[in-house]
């Protein structure tokens, strides 16, 4: 599988398969909006990544749903980039 | 200072001073409600702890606002317990 073009902030780890990225924001309101948008994305995709956040940052950890990272995982990452306004 | 009675799920670490607890829930809707309630608590107190969460769990990390853990830190923890319905 060809990995899609992701923002260079994403770290791809194969063992165990994990896709992670930290997003930084200028203000809490932006952090909050991103979290709310991610919740919507989770609802529509049925996938709930592990999230860590503070006042102005959010880290997203996407674990592979299959044995290796696949299209659904990279798709979630791409959509998260878009929601954050931080696509490539 | 006498530490208030916290749910035994809280871990108190003095160096660096940190108060952490993991809350587990039966469903995503409960997780979401707790996160929203915590956001309200942060807004009213002006304090934003680091939070990590997945579909059915939330970890709260309260860093000491002064050099050691103080009343404001334990107060936030107590209020988080109450919001989760998991007080002592």
Backbone of each chain as nested JSON, in Angstrom:
{
  "chains": [
    {"id": "A", "residues": [
      {"number": 1, "name": "UNK", "atoms": {"N": [0.841, -1.2, 0.0], "CA": [0.0, 0.0, 0.0], "C": [0.877, 1.252, 0.0]}},
      {"number": 2, "name": "UNK", "atoms": {"N": [0.494, 2.21, -0.813], "CA": [1.216, 3.476, -0.822], "C": [0.654, 4.353, 0.298]}},
      {"number": 3, "name": "UNK", "atoms": {"N": [1.538, 4.835, 1.142], "CA": [1.057, 5.7, 2.21], "C": [0.671, 7.05, 1.617]}},
      {"number": 4, "name": "UNK", "atoms": {"N": [-0.482, 7.572, 2.022], "CA": [-0.913, 8.856, 1.481], "C": [-0.006, 9.973, 2.003]}},
      {"number": 5, "name": "UNK", "atoms": {"N": [-0.119, 11.124, 1.38], "CA": [0.691, 12.249, 1.823], "C": [0.113, 12.814, 3.111]}},
      {"number": 6, "name": "UNK", "atoms": {"N": [0.862, 12.646, 4.184], "CA": [0.425, 13.171, 5.475], "C": [1.314, 14.346, 5.838]}},
      {"number": 7, "name": "UNK", "atoms": {"N": [0.812, 15.192, 6.695], "CA": [1.636, 16.254, 7.26], "C": [2.849, 15.61, 7.909]}},
      {"number": 8, "name": "UNK", "atoms": {"N": [4.014, 16.253, 7.78], "CA": [5.255, 15.648, 8.286], "C": [5.268, 15.536, 9.809]}},
      {"number": 9, "name": "UNK", "atoms": {"N": [4.249, 16.108, 10.461], "CA": [4.169, 15.982, 11.919], "C": [3.805, 14.581, 12.378]}},
      {"number": 10, "name": "UNK", "atoms": {"N": [3.298, 13.759, 11.47], "CA": [2.9, 12.403, 11.853], "C": [4.111, 11.482, 11.98]}},
      {"number": 11, "name": "UNK", "atoms": {"N": [4.107, 10.673, 13.017], "CA": [5.124, 9.649, 13.206], "C": [4.48, 8.31, 12.883]}},
      {"number": 12, "name": "UNK", "atoms": {"N": [5.122, 7.552, 12.023], "CA": [4.598, 6.235, 11.674], "C": [5.464, 5.175, 12.345]}},
      {"number": 13, "name": "UNK", "atoms": {"N": [4.834, 4.345, 13.162], "CA": [5.56, 3.277, 13.856], "C": [4.92, 1.964, 13.44]}},
      {"number": 14, "name": "UNK", "atoms": {"N": [5.752, 0.977, 13.053], "CA": [5.157, -0.274, 12.571], "C": [5.033, -1.369, 13.634]}},
      {"number": 15, "name": "UNK", "atoms": {"N": [5.868, -1.316, 14.671], "CA": [5.782, -2.376, 15.7], "C": [5.744, -1.769, 17.083]}},
      {"number": 16, "name": "UNK", "atoms": {"N": [4.638, -1.733, 17.757], "CA": [3.302, -2.038, 17.224], "C": [2.859, -0.92, 16.29]}},
      {"number": 17, "name": "UNK", "atoms": {"N": [1.989, -1.242, 15.337], "CA": [1.594, -0.244, 14.347], "C": [0.8, 0.915, 14.956]}},
      {"number": 18, "name": "UNK", "atoms": {"N": [1.349, 2.099, 14.806], "CA": [0.801, 3.275, 15.478], "C": [1.135, 4.519, 14.67]}},
      {"number": 19, "name": "UNK", "atoms": {"N": [0.174, 5.396, 14.577], "CA": [0.325, 6.644, 13.827], "C": [0.042, 7.761, 14.824]}},
      {"number": 20, "name": "UNK", "atoms": {"N": [1.026, 8.615, 15.081], "CA": [0.823, 9.639, 16.105], "C": [1.188, 11.029, 15.594]}},
      {"number": 21, "name": "UNK", "atoms": {"N": [0.494, 12.007, 16.1], "CA": [0.859, 13.392, 15.78], "C": [0.422, 14.323, 16.892]}},
      {"number": 22, "name": "UNK", "atoms": {"N": [1.262, 15.337, 17.129], "CA": [0.903, 16.382, 18.073], "C": [0.497, 17.624, 17.281]}},
      {"number": 23, "name": "UNK", "atoms": {"N": [-0.637, 18.177, 17.65], "CA": [-1.13, 19.417, 17.042], "C": [-1.02, 20.532, 18.081]}},
      {"number": 24, "name": "UNK", "atoms": {"N": [-0.454, 21.657, 17.675], "CA": [-0.373, 22.803, 18.592], "C": [-1.286, 23.918, 18.117]}},
      {"number": 25, "name": "UNK", "atoms": {"N": [-1.882, 24.587, 19.078], "CA": [-2.829, 25.66, 18.759], "C": [-2.452, 26.928, 19.519]}},
      {"number": 26, "name": "UNK", "atoms": {"N": [-2.998, 28.03, 19.039], "CA": [-2.657, 29.311, 19.663], "C": [-3.483, 29.629, 20.893]}},
      {"number": 27, "name": "UNK", "atoms": {"N": [-4.636, 28.968, 21.011], "CA": [-5.53, 29.306, 22.127], "C": [-6.396, 28.093, 22.474]}},
      {"number": 28, "name": "UNK", "atoms": {"N": [-6.913, 28.099, 23.693], "CA": [-7.731, 26.977, 24.156], "C": [-8.968, 26.783, 23.282]}},
      {"number": 29, "name": "UNK", "atoms": {"N": [-9.55, 27.87, 22.817], "CA": [-10.768, 27.753, 21.998], "C": [-10.501, 26.93, 20.74]}},
      {"number": 30, "name": "UNK", "atoms": {"N": [-9.315, 27.094, 20.17], "CA": [-8.968, 26.318, 18.97], "C": [-8.776, 24.841, 19.326]}},
      {"number": 31, "name": "UNK", "atoms": {"N": [-8.119, 24.602, 20.466], "CA": [-7.939, 23.227, 20.948], "C": [-9.295, 22.552, 21.104]}},
      {"number": 32, "name": "UNK", "atoms": {"N": [-10.193, 23.285, 21.753], "CA": [-11.526, 22.772, 22.05], "C": [-12.299, 22.454, 20.754]}},
      {"number": 33, "name": "UNK", "atoms": {"N": [-12.192, 23.365, 19.801], "CA": [-12.903, 23.155, 18.533], "C": [-12.365, 21.906, 17.831]}},
      {"number": 34, "name": "UNK", "atoms": {"N": [-11.056, 21.751, 17.849], "CA": [-10.454, 20.573, 17.222], "C": [-10.934, 19.292, 17.91]}},
      {"number": 35, "name": "UNK", "atoms": {"N": [-10.98, 19.305, 19.226], "CA": [-11.456, 18.129, 19.962], "C": [-12.909, 17.816, 19.613]}},
      {"number": 36, "name": "UNK", "atoms": {"N": [-13.721, 18.845, 19.528], "CA": [-15.131, 18.641, 19.176], "C": [-15.252, 18.094, 17.754]}},
      {"number": 37, "name": "UNK", "atoms": {"N": [-14.44, 18.643, 16.845], "CA": [-14.473, 18.16, 15.462], "C": [-14.003, 16.709, 15.374]}},
      {"number": 38, "name": "UNK", "atoms": {"N": [-12.973, 16.38, 16.162], "CA": [-12.493, 14.986, 16.194], "C": [-13.581, 14.059, 16.724]}},
      {"number": 39, "name": "UNK", "atoms": {"N": [-14.333, 14.532, 17.711], "CA": [-15.418, 13.71, 18.261], "C": [-16.449, 13.417, 17.17]}},
      {"number": 40, "name": "UNK", "atoms": {"N": [-16.713, 14.421, 16.338], "CA": [-17.635, 14.225, 15.22], "C": [-17.092, 13.216, 14.221]}},
      {"number": 41, "name": "UNK", "atoms": {"N": [-15.787, 13.321, 13.953], "CA": [-15.142, 12.382, 13.026], "C": [-15.196, 10.959, 13.596]}},
      {"number": 42, "name": "UNK", "atoms": {"N": [-14.99, 10.838, 14.895], "CA": [-15.073, 9.519, 15.533], "C": [-16.477, 8.958, 15.411]}},
      {"number": 43, "name": "UNK", "atoms": {"N": [-17.442, 9.81, 15.631], "CA": [-18.831, 9.359, 15.554], "C": [-19.15, 8.856, 14.142]}},
      {"number": 44, "name": "UNK", "atoms": {"N": [-18.691, 9.601, 13.135], "CA": [-19.036, 9.228, 11.758], "C": [-18.236, 8.026, 11.253]}},
      {"number": 45, "name": "UNK", "atoms": {"N": [-17.036, 7.814, 11.826], "CA": [-16.212, 6.698, 11.353], "C": [-16.28, 5.487, 12.279]}},
      {"number": 46, "name": "UNK", "atoms": {"N": [-16.784, 5.708, 13.508], "CA": [-16.828, 4.607, 14.478], "C": [-15.464, 4.278, 15.051]}},
      {"number": 47, "name": "UNK", "atoms": {"N": [-14.49, 5.165, 14.801], "CA": [-13.141, 4.911, 15.328], "C": [-12.744, 5.999, 16.333]}},
      {"number": 48, "name": "UNK", "atoms": {"N": [-12.257, 5.543, 17.475], "CA": [-11.933, 6.461, 18.561], "C": [-10.464, 6.335, 18.917]}},
      {"number": 49, "name": "UNK", "atoms": {"N": [-9.605, 7.205, 18.383], "CA": [-8.171, 7.115, 18.701], "C": [-7.932, 7.579, 20.136]}},
      {"number": 50, "name": "UNK", "atoms": {"N": [-6.791, 7.218, 20.688], "CA": [-6.42, 7.759, 21.991], "C": [-5.98, 9.202, 21.786]}},
      {"number": 51, "name": "UNK", "atoms": {"N": [-6.473, 10.073, 22.64], "CA": [-6.134, 11.489, 22.536], "C": [-5.566, 11.978, 23.857]}},
      {"number": 52, "name": "UNK", "atoms": {"N": [-4.554, 12.811, 23.78], "CA": [-4.02, 13.486, 24.964], "C": [-4.042, 14.964, 24.659]}},
      {"number": 53, "name": "UNK", "atoms": {"N": [-4.448, 15.746, 25.637], "CA": [-4.425, 17.183, 25.346], "C": [-4.22, 18.029, 26.579]}},
      {"number": 54, "name": "UNK", "atoms": {"N": [-3.683, 19.21, 26.317], "CA": [-3.551, 20.236, 27.342], "C": [-4.259, 21.465, 26.808]}},
      {"number": 55, "name": "UNK", "atoms": {"N": [-3.961, 22.608, 27.379], "CA": [-4.694, 23.82, 27.008], "C": [-4.534, 24.166, 25.515]}},
      {"number": 56, "name": "UNK", "atoms": {"N": [-3.345, 23.98, 24.98], "CA": [-3.105, 24.405, 23.588], "C": [-2.424, 23.33, 22.733]}},
      {"number": 57, "name": "UNK", "atoms": {"N": [-2.632, 22.069, 23.083], "CA": [-2.077, 21.012, 22.237], "C": [-2.908, 19.743, 22.355]}},
      {"number": 58, "name": "UNK", "atoms": {"N": [-2.898, 18.971, 21.279], "CA": [-3.609, 17.686, 21.243], "C": [-2.687, 16.673, 20.574]}},
      {"number": 59, "name": "UNK", "atoms": {"N": [-2.525, 15.496, 21.189], "CA": [-1.793, 14.414, 20.547], "C": [-2.774, 13.317, 20.176]}},
      {"number": 60, "name": "UNK", "atoms": {"N": [-2.683, 12.868, 18.938], "CA": [-3.589, 11.84, 18.419], "C": [-2.786, 10.559, 18.208]}},
      {"number": 61, "name": "UNK", "atoms": {"N": [-3.263, 9.442, 18.746], "CA": [-2.59, 8.146, 18.576], "C": [-3.554, 7.182, 17.909]}},
      {"number": 62, "name": "UNK", "atoms": {"N": [-3.253, 6.863, 16.683], "CA": [-4.111, 5.964, 15.912], "C": [-3.468, 4.583, 15.887]}},
      {"number": 63, "name": "UNK", "atoms": {"N": [-4.12, 3.616, 16.512], "CA": [-3.589, 2.255, 16.471], "C": [-4.191, 1.539, 15.268]}},
      {"number": 64, "name": "UNK", "atoms": {"N": [-3.394, 0.677, 14.651], "CA": [-3.856, -0.026, 13.463], "C": [-5.056, -0.898, 13.791]}},
      {"number": 65, "name": "UNK", "atoms": {"N": [-6.057, -0.828, 12.957], "CA": [-7.23, -1.662, 13.188], "C": [-6.99, -3.078, 12.697]}},
      {"number": 66, "name": "UNK", "atoms": {"N": [-6.099, -3.219, 11.701], "CA": [-5.686, -4.555, 11.271], "C": [-4.284, -4.81, 11.808]}},
      {"number": 67, "name": "UNK", "atoms": {"N": [-3.601, -5.788, 11.279], "CA": [-2.261, -6.101, 11.787], "C": [-1.247, -5.013, 11.453]}},
      {"number": 68, "name": "UNK", "atoms": {"N": [-1.452, -4.352, 10.347], "CA": [-0.573, -3.234, 9.97], "C": [-1.438, -2.009, 9.716]}},
      {"number": 69, "name": "UNK", "atoms": {"N": [-0.795, -0.855, 9.661], "CA": [-1.536, 0.37, 9.381], "C": [-2.136, 0.289, 7.983]}},
      {"number": 70, "name": "UNK", "atoms": {"N": [-3.384, 0.64, 7.857], "CA": [-4.054, 0.51, 6.566], "C": [-4.76, 1.792, 6.161]}},
      {"number": 71, "name": "UNK", "atoms": {"N": [-5.539, 1.671, 5.116], "CA": [-6.171, 2.839, 4.529], "C": [-7.052, 3.602, 5.525]}},
      {"number": 72, "name": "UNK", "atoms": {"N": [-7.793, 2.866, 6.327], "CA": [-8.695, 3.522, 7.28], "C": [-7.909, 4.351, 8.289]}},
      {"number": 73, "name": "UNK", "atoms": {"N": [-6.727, 3.844, 8.671], "CA": [-5.9, 4.564, 9.65], "C": [-5.345, 5.855, 9.057]}},
      {"number": 74, "name": "UNK", "atoms": {"N": [-4.795, 5.738, 7.846], "CA": [-4.237, 6.925, 7.197], "C": [-5.339, 7.925, 6.835]}},
      {"number": 75, "name": "UNK", "atoms": {"N": [-6.503, 7.385, 6.502], "CA": [-7.625, 8.257, 6.17], "C": [-8.029, 9.086, 7.388]}},
      {"number": 76, "name": "UNK", "atoms": {"N": [-8.058, 8.444, 8.546], "CA": [-8.404, 9.187, 9.763], "C": [-7.375, 10.294, 10.004]}},
      {"number": 77, "name": "UNK", "atoms": {"N": [-6.097, 9.961, 9.802], "CA": [-5.019, 10.942, 10.011], "C": [-5.174, 12.133, 9.064]}},
      {"number": 78, "name": "UNK", "atoms": {"N": [-5.46, 11.829, 7.81], "CA": [-5.629, 12.901, 6.816], "C": [-6.788, 13.815, 7.195]}},
      {"number": 79, "name": "UNK", "atoms": {"N": [-7.866, 13.192, 7.648], "CA": [-9.036, 13.988, 8.03], "C": [-8.751, 14.829, 9.282]}},
      {"number": 80, "name": "UNK", "atoms": {"N": [-7.96, 14.28, 10.195], "CA": [-7.589, 15.047, 11.392], "C": [-6.757, 16.266, 10.985]}},
      {"number": 81, "name": "UNK", "atoms": {"N": [-5.829, 16.065, 10.069], "CA": [-5.033, 17.191, 9.548], "C": [-5.945, 18.295, 9.013]}},
      {"number": 82, "name": "UNK", "atoms": {"N": [-6.926, 17.863, 8.226], "CA": [-7.832, 18.841, 7.613], "C": [-8.641, 19.584, 8.678]}},
      {"number": 83, "name": "UNK", "atoms": {"N": [-9.129, 18.841, 9.682], "CA": [-9.913, 19.473, 10.745], "C": [-9.085, 20.508, 11.497]}},
      {"number": 84, "name": "UNK", "atoms": {"N": [-7.795, 20.207, 11.651], "CA": [-6.915, 21.123, 12.382], "C": [-6.46, 22.277, 11.499]}},
      {"number": 85, "name": "UNK", "atoms": {"N": [-6.784, 22.186, 10.217], "CA": [-6.286, 23.209, 9.301], "C": [-4.785, 23.103, 9.152]}},
      {"number": 86, "name": "UNK", "atoms": {"N": [-4.261, 21.899, 9.385], "CA": [-2.807, 21.693, 9.339], "C": [-2.475, 20.518, 8.412]}},
      {"number": 87, "name": "UNK", "atoms": {"N": [-3.077, 20.54, 7.234], "CA": [-2.778, 19.521, 6.225], "C": [-1.436, 19.863, 5.581]}},
      {"number": 88, "name": "UNK", "atoms": {"N": [-0.871, 18.935, 4.775], "CA": [0.433, 19.203, 4.151], "C": [0.374, 20.476, 3.304]}}
    ]},
    {"id": "B", "residues": [
      {"number": 1, "name": "UNK", "atoms": {"N": [-0.172, 21.04, 55.225], "CA": [-1.542, 20.96, 54.734], "C": [-2.036, 19.518, 54.831]}},
      {"number": 2, "name": "UNK", "atoms": {"N": [-3.242, 19.372, 55.287], "CA": [-3.835, 18.044, 55.33], "C": [-4.438, 17.754, 53.957]}},
      {"number": 3, "name": "UNK", "atoms": {"N": [-4.049, 16.629, 53.383], "CA": [-4.614, 16.297, 52.077], "C": [-6.064, 15.886, 52.245]}},
      {"number": 4, "name": "UNK", "atoms": {"N": [-6.933, 16.393, 51.412], "CA": [-8.343, 16.045, 51.535], "C": [-8.56, 14.584, 51.175]}},
      {"number": 5, "name": "UNK", "atoms": {"N": [-9.732, 14.088, 51.496], "CA": [-10.031, 12.704, 51.166], "C": [-10.344, 12.585, 49.687]}},
      {"number": 6, "name": "UNK", "atoms": {"N": [-9.45, 11.938, 48.99], "CA": [-9.659, 11.731, 47.561], "C": [-9.976, 10.274, 47.324]}},
      {"number": 7, "name": "UNK", "atoms": {"N": [-10.604, 9.99, 46.216], "CA": [-10.799, 8.613, 45.79], "C": [-9.43, 7.948, 45.699]}},
      {"number": 8, "name": "UNK", "atoms": {"N": [-9.356, 6.684, 46.112], "CA": [-8.059, 6.002, 46.173], "C": [-7.451, 5.785, 44.789]}},
      {"number": 9, "name": "UNK", "atoms": {"N": [-8.202, 6.126, 43.753], "CA": [-7.662, 6.015, 42.403], "C": [-6.609, 7.066, 42.092]}},
      {"number": 10, "name": "UNK", "atoms": {"N": [-6.553, 8.129, 42.886], "CA": [-5.568, 9.183, 42.636], "C": [-4.181, 8.772, 43.086]}},
      {"number": 11, "name": "UNK", "atoms": {"N": [-3.197, 9.078, 42.253], "CA": [-1.793, 8.87, 42.598], "C": [-1.202, 10.237, 42.907]}},
      {"number": 12, "name": "UNK", "atoms": {"N": [-0.568, 10.344, 44.044], "CA": [0.063, 11.603, 44.419], "C": [1.568, 11.445, 44.278]}},
      {"number": 13, "name": "UNK", "atoms": {"N": [2.175, 12.297, 43.46], "CA": [3.613, 12.249, 43.25], "C": [4.162, 13.621, 43.648]}},
      {"number": 14, "name": "UNK", "atoms": {"N": [5.227, 13.634, 44.443], "CA": [5.723, 14.94, 44.9], "C": [6.862, 15.507, 44.059]}},
      {"number": 15, "name": "UNK", "atoms": {"N": [7.616, 14.64, 43.374], "CA": [8.72, 15.168, 42.564], "C": [8.709, 14.603, 41.164]}},
      {"number": 16, "name": "UNK", "atoms": {"N": [8.325, 15.341, 40.157], "CA": [7.673, 16.653, 40.283], "C": [6.256, 16.482, 40.81]}},
      {"number": 17, "name": "UNK", "atoms": {"N": [5.734, 17.514, 41.437], "CA": [4.41, 17.384, 42.061], "C": [3.297, 17.201, 41.035]}},
      {"number": 18, "name": "UNK", "atoms": {"N": [2.62, 16.091, 41.155], "CA": [1.633, 15.693, 40.15], "C": [0.564, 14.819, 40.795]}},
      {"number": 19, "name": "UNK", "atoms": {"N": [-0.655, 15.057, 40.392], "CA": [-1.801, 14.311, 40.924], "C": [-2.482, 13.694, 39.718]}},
      {"number": 20, "name": "UNK", "atoms": {"N": [-2.536, 12.361, 39.672], "CA": [-3.093, 11.724, 38.472], "C": [-4.156, 10.682, 38.833]}},
      {"number": 21, "name": "UNK", "atoms": {"N": [-5.119, 10.563, 37.965], "CA": [-6.11, 9.501, 38.141], "C": [-6.69, 9.086, 36.803]}},
      {"number": 22, "name": "UNK", "atoms": {"N": [-6.94, 7.792, 36.692], "CA": [-7.635, 7.263, 35.515], "C": [-9.084, 6.974, 35.891]}},
      {"number": 23, "name": "UNK", "atoms": {"N": [-9.995, 7.448, 35.081], "CA": [-11.424, 7.188, 35.264], "C": [-11.877, 6.26, 34.144]}},
      {"number": 24, "name": "UNK", "atoms": {"N": [-12.596, 5.211, 34.504], "CA": [-13.131, 4.301, 33.486], "C": [-14.648, 4.421, 33.429]}},
      {"number": 25, "name": "UNK", "atoms": {"N": [-15.151, 4.316, 32.227], "CA": [-16.587, 4.459, 32.019], "C": [-17.128, 3.275, 31.226]}},
      {"number": 26, "name": "UNK", "atoms": {"N": [-18.44, 3.104, 31.283], "CA": [-19.04, 1.96, 30.6], "C": [-19.319, 2.202, 29.127]}},
      {"number": 27, "name": "UNK", "atoms": {"N": [-19.354, 3.477, 28.739], "CA": [-19.698, 3.783, 27.349], "C": [-19.098, 5.117, 26.943]}},
      {"number": 28, "name": "UNK", "atoms": {"N": [-18.96, 5.312, 25.636], "CA": [-18.358, 6.546, 25.127], "C": [-19.15, 7.787, 25.554]}},
      {"number": 29, "name": "UNK", "atoms": {"N": [-20.48, 7.664, 25.585], "CA": [-21.303, 8.825, 25.948], "C": [-20.951, 9.336, 27.353]}},
      {"number": 30, "name": "UNK", "atoms": {"N": [-20.651, 8.407, 28.261], "CA": [-20.269, 8.814, 29.622], "C": [-18.905, 9.493, 29.618]}},
      {"number": 31, "name": "UNK", "atoms": {"N": [-17.974, 8.933, 28.823], "CA": [-16.646, 9.538, 28.687], "C": [-16.78, 10.968, 28.195]}},
      {"number": 32, "name": "UNK", "atoms": {"N": [-17.6, 11.12, 27.165], "CA": [-17.806, 12.42, 26.529], "C": [-18.415, 13.424, 27.513]}},
      {"number": 33, "name": "UNK", "atoms": {"N": [-19.389, 12.958, 28.281], "CA": [-20.028, 13.856, 29.245], "C": [-19.009, 14.313, 30.298]}},
      {"number": 34, "name": "UNK", "atoms": {"N": [-18.2, 13.389, 30.745], "CA": [-17.177, 13.737, 31.744], "C": [-16.207, 14.769, 31.162]}},
      {"number": 35, "name": "UNK", "atoms": {"N": [-15.781, 14.563, 29.921], "CA": [-14.866, 15.526, 29.279], "C": [-15.51, 16.903, 29.157]}},
      {"number": 36, "name": "UNK", "atoms": {"N": [-16.773, 16.921, 28.793], "CA": [-17.467, 18.209, 28.679], "C": [-17.594, 18.877, 30.042]}},
      {"number": 37, "name": "UNK", "atoms": {"N": [-17.907, 18.074, 31.056], "CA": [-18.022, 18.627, 32.407], "C": [-16.671, 19.15, 32.894]}},
      {"number": 38, "name": "UNK", "atoms": {"N": [-15.594, 18.406, 32.575], "CA": [-14.251, 18.868, 32.951], "C": [-13.92, 20.193, 32.258]}},
      {"number": 39, "name": "UNK", "atoms": {"N": [-14.349, 20.316, 31.006], "CA": [-14.101, 21.565, 30.271], "C": [-14.793, 22.732, 30.987]}},
      {"number": 40, "name": "UNK", "atoms": {"N": [-15.996, 22.469, 31.494], "CA": [-16.706, 23.5, 32.25], "C": [-15.97, 23.849, 33.536]}},
      {"number": 41, "name": "UNK", "atoms": {"N": [-15.458, 22.821, 34.192], "CA": [-14.706, 23.043, 35.441], "C": [-13.432, 23.848, 35.15]}},
      {"number": 42, "name": "UNK", "atoms": {"N": [-12.786, 23.537, 34.027], "CA": [-11.583, 24.29, 33.644], "C": [-11.921, 25.743, 33.374]}},
      {"number": 43, "name": "UNK", "atoms": {"N": [-13.034, 25.936, 32.709], "CA": [-13.433, 27.315, 32.389], "C": [-13.691, 28.102, 33.678]}},
      {"number": 44, "name": "UNK", "atoms": {"N": [-14.373, 27.465, 34.631], "CA": [-14.722, 28.197, 35.852], "C": [-13.547, 28.38, 36.797]}},
      {"number": 45, "name": "UNK", "atoms": {"N": [-12.557, 27.492, 36.713], "CA": [-11.413, 27.599, 37.623], "C": [-10.193, 28.217, 36.946]}},
      {"number": 46, "name": "UNK", "atoms": {"N": [-10.214, 28.259, 35.607], "CA": [-9.045, 28.799, 34.899], "C": [-7.87, 27.837, 34.882]}},
      {"number": 47, "name": "UNK", "atoms": {"N": [-8.131, 26.582, 35.283], "CA": [-7.043, 25.588, 35.294], "C": [-7.341, 24.466, 34.308]}},
      {"number": 48, "name": "UNK", "atoms": {"N": [-6.341, 24.163, 33.496], "CA": [-6.513, 23.166, 32.433], "C": [-5.518, 22.034, 32.628]}},
      {"number": 49, "name": "UNK", "atoms": {"N": [-5.938, 20.931, 33.261], "CA": [-5.005, 19.813, 33.456], "C": [-4.746, 19.1, 32.137]}},
      {"number": 50, "name": "UNK", "atoms": {"N": [-3.672, 18.338, 32.072], "CA": [-3.45, 17.498, 30.903], "C": [-4.417, 16.317, 30.986]}},
      {"number": 51, "name": "UNK", "atoms": {"N": [-5.055, 16.008, 29.887], "CA": [-6.029, 14.916, 29.85], "C": [-5.665, 13.953, 28.738]}},
      {"number": 52, "name": "UNK", "atoms": {"N": [-5.801, 12.677, 29.016], "CA": [-5.641, 11.655, 27.981], "C": [-6.909, 10.831, 27.996]}},
      {"number": 53, "name": "UNK", "atoms": {"N": [-7.407, 10.504, 26.823], "CA": [-8.604, 9.668, 26.855], "C": [-8.735, 8.78, 25.638]}},
      {"number": 54, "name": "UNK", "atoms": {"N": [-9.457, 7.719, 25.847], "CA": [-9.843, 6.824, 24.77], "C": [-11.352, 6.712, 24.822]}},
      {"number": 55, "name": "UNK", "atoms": {"N": [-11.888, 5.685, 24.219], "CA": [-13.342, 5.59, 24.105], "C": [-14.036, 5.517, 25.467]}},
      {"number": 56, "name": "UNK", "atoms": {"N": [-13.441, 4.787, 26.378], "CA": [-14.117, 4.597, 27.674], "C": [-13.209, 4.864, 28.876]}},
      {"number": 57, "name": "UNK", "atoms": {"N": [-12.22, 5.72, 28.699], "CA": [-11.396, 6.074, 29.861], "C": [-10.808, 7.463, 29.691]}},
      {"number": 58, "name": "UNK", "atoms": {"N": [-10.571, 8.11, 30.83], "CA": [-9.958, 9.442, 30.85], "C": [-8.913, 9.457, 31.954]}},
      {"number": 59, "name": "UNK", "atoms": {"N": [-7.702, 9.92, 31.643], "CA": [-6.687, 10.116, 32.666], "C": [-6.476, 11.61, 32.862]}},
      {"number": 60, "name": "UNK", "atoms": {"N": [-6.504, 12.016, 34.12], "CA": [-6.353, 13.426, 34.471], "C": [-5.003, 13.613, 35.154]}},
      {"number": 61, "name": "UNK", "atoms": {"N": [-4.201, 14.563, 34.675], "CA": [-2.899, 14.855, 35.291], "C": [-2.879, 16.309, 35.751]}},
      {"number": 62, "name": "UNK", "atoms": {"N": [-2.888, 16.471, 37.05], "CA": [-2.903, 17.818, 37.627], "C": [-1.494, 18.16, 38.106]}},
      {"number": 63, "name": "UNK", "atoms": {"N": [-0.866, 19.132, 37.464], "CA": [0.464, 19.557, 37.909], "C": [0.295, 20.662, 38.942]}},
      {"number": 64, "name": "UNK", "atoms": {"N": [1.164, 20.675, 39.932], "CA": [1.068, 21.656, 41.015], "C": [1.223, 23.063, 40.451]}},
      {"number": 65, "name": "UNK", "atoms": {"N": [0.334, 23.941, 40.856], "CA": [0.446, 25.315, 40.383], "C": [1.516, 26.059, 41.168]}},
      {"number": 66, "name": "UNK", "atoms": {"N": [1.767, 25.64, 42.419], "CA": [2.882, 26.198, 43.193], "C": [3.989, 25.162, 43.207]}},
      {"number": 67, "name": "UNK", "atoms": {"N": [4.944, 25.315, 44.115], "CA": [6.065, 24.371, 44.141], "C": [5.645, 22.983, 44.614]}},
      {"number": 68, "name": "UNK", "atoms": {"N": [4.635, 22.938, 45.44], "CA": [4.116, 21.641, 45.888], "C": [2.611, 21.614, 45.624]}},
      {"number": 69, "name": "UNK", "atoms": {"N": [2.046, 20.423, 45.698], "CA": [0.606, 20.297, 45.49], "C": [-0.123, 21.059, 46.599]}},
      {"number": 70, "name": "UNK", "atoms": {"N": [-1.091, 21.855, 46.231], "CA": [-1.783, 22.672, 47.224], "C": [-3.284, 22.512, 47.147]}},
      {"number": 71, "name": "UNK", "atoms": {"N": [-3.972, 23.358, 47.882], "CA": [-5.418, 23.259, 48.018], "C": [-6.128, 23.307, 46.666]}},
      {"number": 72, "name": "UNK", "atoms": {"N": [-5.671, 24.203, 45.789], "CA": [-6.335, 24.352, 44.491], "C": [-6.226, 23.059, 43.679]}},
      {"number": 73, "name": "UNK", "atoms": {"N": [-5.07, 22.378, 43.801], "CA": [-4.868, 21.134, 43.05], "C": [-5.785, 20.025, 43.564]}},
      {"number": 74, "name": "UNK", "atoms": {"N": [-5.819, 19.876, 44.893], "CA": [-6.674, 18.834, 45.469], "C": [-8.153, 19.157, 45.262]}},
      {"number": 75, "name": "UNK", "atoms": {"N": [-8.449, 20.442, 45.28], "CA": [-9.831, 20.852, 45.051], "C": [-10.291, 20.464, 43.643]}},
      {"number": 76, "name": "UNK", "atoms": {"N": [-9.409, 20.67, 42.671], "CA": [-9.762, 20.285, 41.299], "C": [-9.995, 18.774, 41.236]}},
      {"number": 77, "name": "UNK", "atoms": {"N": [-9.132, 18.015, 41.907], "CA": [-9.255, 16.543, 41.909], "C": [-10.584, 16.104, 42.527]}},
      {"number": 78, "name": "UNK", "atoms": {"N": [-10.927, 16.725, 43.642], "CA": [-12.18, 16.388, 44.318], "C": [-13.381, 16.676, 43.421]}},
      {"number": 79, "name": "UNK", "atoms": {"N": [-13.306, 17.818, 42.739], "CA": [-14.41, 18.183, 41.855], "C": [-14.485, 17.239, 40.649]}},
      {"number": 80, "name": "UNK", "atoms": {"N": [-13.341, 16.8, 40.168], "CA": [-13.341, 15.843, 39.047], "C": [-13.987, 14.523, 39.499]}},
      {"number": 81, "name": "UNK", "atoms": {"N": [-13.654, 14.091, 40.703], "CA": [-14.285, 12.874, 41.258], "C": [-15.804, 13.007, 41.253]}},
      {"number": 82, "name": "UNK", "atoms": {"N": [-16.255, 14.168, 41.717], "CA": [-17.7, 14.393, 41.818], "C": [-18.337, 14.385, 40.427]}},
      {"number": 83, "name": "UNK", "atoms": {"N": [-17.688, 15.045, 39.47], "CA": [-18.234, 15.087, 38.104], "C": [-18.337, 13.694, 37.5]}},
      {"number": 84, "name": "UNK", "atoms": {"N": [-17.379, 12.84, 37.857], "CA": [-17.377, 11.475, 37.32], "C": [-18.339, 10.574, 38.094]}},
      {"number": 85, "name": "UNK", "atoms": {"N": [-18.871, 11.117, 39.186], "CA": [-19.715, 10.275, 40.028], "C": [-18.907, 9.177, 40.678]}},
      {"number": 86, "name": "UNK", "atoms": {"N": [-17.595, 9.454, 40.858], "CA": [-16.699, 8.449, 41.435], "C": [-15.927, 9.053, 42.595]}},
      {"number": 87, "name": "UNK", "atoms": {"N": [-16.655, 9.731, 43.486], "CA": [-16.045, 10.288, 44.689], "C": [-15.83, 9.154, 45.695]}},
      {"number": 88, "name": "UNK", "atoms": {"N": [-15.091, 9.407, 46.804], "CA": [-14.808, 8.348, 47.771], "C": [-16.108, 7.747, 48.308]}}
    ]}
  ]
}
